[in-house]
């Protein structure tokens, strides 16, 4: 089932490892958190487009792309750099509450703000947050020390 953790998908992530590592370091977010978001957002498909017009590995909306200086949302380097920067911004904005930062990444900052510091009552967002966190935890657990 699509909801199940898919190890084969993560094998594809190796292609983007250098981009993810660099963007994570630049934005001061954990690479495995970026990987988990990318798995859920696009399944590591850099050409992915959502019905709402979000594009690329981290599914950037046009306004978010502009805000973080992206000229080509399909470019994996620009896309992941902007997505990582946005995620870091959200983590800081929501006082390091990862659940709220992820909810905001999915539903928008204002939706979380309007929900009084709770995960907004959208079924997609309610499913998205635990799914990203589950994958993130699996990645952290399987990470091998160098």
NORMO-V831093 format. One line per field, one symbol per residue. ss: DSSP state (A for helix, B for strand, O for the rest). psi: psi as a letter, one per 30 degrees, with the letter a starting at -180 (. if undefined). A space follows every 50 residues. Layout:
ss: ???
psi: ???
This chain:
ss: OOOOOOAAAAAAAAAAAAAAAAAAAAAOOOAAAAAAAAAAAAOOOOOOBO OOOOBOOOOBOAAAAAAOOOOOOOOAAAAAAAAAAAAAAAAAAOOOOAAA AAAAAAAOAAAAAAOOOOOOOOAAAAAAAAAAAAAAAAAAAAOOOO
psi: lffkkjeeefeffeegeeeeeeeeeefhlkefeeeeeeeeefhgjfgkkl ffgkkaegikleeeeeeghkfjffjeeeeeeeeeeeeeeeeeehhgjeee eeeeeefkeeeeefghglklhkeeeeeeeeeeeeeeeeeeefkkk.
